[in-house]
Amino acid sequence: MSIVPISEIREVTAITEVERQRICDFLQGAVYCWAKNRVSEWFALRDLMGGSNFFWNKTPLIILWDKHKMTGLNDDEALIAAAKDAGWLLKRVVANDRRIFETKKDGLVRKYRWSGDDGNISD
């Protein structure tokens, strides 16, 4: 694991493995951009996705919103539930990264920060 301190990672259900991989790849790209351009700054899912104005359409994350919308939730409820799922997937992405990330809770939000340790990734 590359999260310090190590903490629980929950499974996101009712999506296919292909969908999970697409979402994780998308989030991994966002993490790489953040770590490269904002070294030592804390981030959460909402930071990577443009805050509360992020539009899920045309991204792999729309699958999570659709999943919750199909259960009968209204738009706001579906967005909150999908964001929780996306947060668990982000945590998995960060935990599986070769680099070392610190983590902390800030209210209800999980935040991460690259420690500067690249896990011996060669350029």
C-alpha angles and dihedrals in degrees: 000000000000099000119099116231098028113233140172121293117199128208120247109222137200096042127100124249089248091053091047091051093048091051092046092048090051092049092045089057090051091050091050092051092048095047092048097047103030104037113188094008119126118241139186131189092271091055092054093047100047101266126272092332094066114130113216093199116111092018129095088248091075087079089069093050091047090050092057095038089057090059090064100261117146118245096268094046091047090051093051092048092046091049090054090052091047089050091055090049091049089052090053091049092051092044091053094046116109090227121082118248130188118220137199140166116245104188105305093338125096112218132192136196129189108242093210091251106124096194090241094297108166118221 
